[in-house]
């Protein structure tokens, strides 16, 4: 098992130079409260303040 983890890590390290610039910053926000924050997980979740569903904000 340890060897497979090392192989996966090495494959990621070797291909890291190809991924430079492929990540884009994105924001999620609450349409009710008008708060926004960076997306840090695959799911958007709920607003901490009012409980409304968060939405992905368009890039400006």
ZADREN-180359 format. One record per residue (C-alpha): residue number from 1; residue in three letters; x negated, y, z. Coordinates in steps of 0.25 Angstrom, whole numbers, padded with zeros to 4 digits. Each point is the difference from the previous one (the first is absolute). Layout:
# ZADREN-180359
{atom NUM, Ala, {X, Y, Z}}
...
# end
This chain:
# ZADREN-180359
{atom 1, Unk, {0000, 0000, 0000}}
{atom 2, Unk, {-0011, 0010, 0004}}
{atom 3, Unk, {-0007, -0003, -0014}}
{atom 4, Unk, {0013, 0004, -0007}}
{atom 5, Unk, {0001, 0013, 0007}}
{atom 6, Unk, {-0014, 0003, -0003}}
{atom 7, Unk, {0002, -0003, -0015}}
{atom 8, Unk, {0013, 0009, 0000}}
{atom 9, Unk, {-0008, 0011, 0007}}
{atom 10, Unk, {-0012, -0001, -0010}}
{atom 11, Unk, {0010, 0000, -0012}}
{atom 12, Unk, {0007, 0013, 0006}}
{atom 13, Unk, {-0014, 0006, 0002}}
{atom 14, Unk, {-0005, -0003, -0014}}
{atom 15, Unk, {0013, 0006, -0007}}
{atom 16, Unk, {0001, 0012, 0009}}
{atom 17, Unk, {-0007, 0009, -0010}}
{atom 18, Unk, {0011, -0003, -0010}}
{atom 19, Unk, {0011, 0004, 0009}}
{atom 20, Unk, {-0005, 0014, 0003}}
{atom 21, Unk, {0010, 0010, -0003}}
{atom 22, Unk, {0012, -0010, -0001}}
{atom 23, Unk, {0006, 0004, 0013}}
{atom 24, Unk, {0009, 0012, 0000}}
{atom 25, Unk, {0005, 0008, 0012}}
{atom 26, Unk, {0015, -0001, 0002}}
{atom 27, Unk, {0009, 0006, 0010}}
{atom 28, Unk, {0013, -0005, 0006}}
{atom 29, Unk, {0010, 0010, 0006}}
{atom 30, Unk, {0014, 0001, 0007}}
{atom 31, Unk, {0010, 0006, -0008}}
{atom 32, Unk, {0008, 0004, 0013}}
{atom 33, Unk, {-0011, 0006, 0008}}
{atom 34, Unk, {-0009, 0004, -0012}}
{atom 35, Unk, {-0012, -0006, 0007}}
{atom 36, Unk, {-0011, -0007, -0008}}
{atom 37, Unk, {-0012, -0009, 0003}}
{atom 38, Unk, {-0010, -0008, -0008}}
{atom 39, Unk, {0004, -0014, -0004}}
{atom 40, Unk, {-0008, -0010, 0008}}
{atom 41, Unk, {0008, -0012, -0002}}
{atom 42, Unk, {0008, -0007, -0011}}
{atom 43, Unk, {0013, 0003, 0006}}
{atom 44, Unk, {0005, 0014, 0002}}
{atom 45, Unk, {0007, -0003, 0013}}
{atom 46, Unk, {0009, 0010, 0008}}
{atom 47, Unk, {-0002, 0014, 0005}}
{atom 48, Unk, {-0005, 0001, 0014}}
{atom 49, Unk, {0008, 0012, 0003}}
{atom 50, Unk, {0014, -0003, -0006}}
{atom 51, Unk, {0000, -0014, -0004}}
{atom 52, Unk, {0003, 0002, -0015}}
{atom 53, Unk, {-0006, -0008, -0011}}
{atom 54, Unk, {-0013, 0006, -0005}}
{atom 55, Unk, {-0002, 0002, -0015}}
{atom 56, Unk, {-0012, 0001, -0009}}
{atom 57, Unk, {-0003, 0015, -0003}}
{atom 58, Unk, {-0003, 0004, -0015}}
{atom 59, Unk, {-0014, 0004, -0003}}
{atom 60, Unk, {0000, 0015, -0003}}
# end
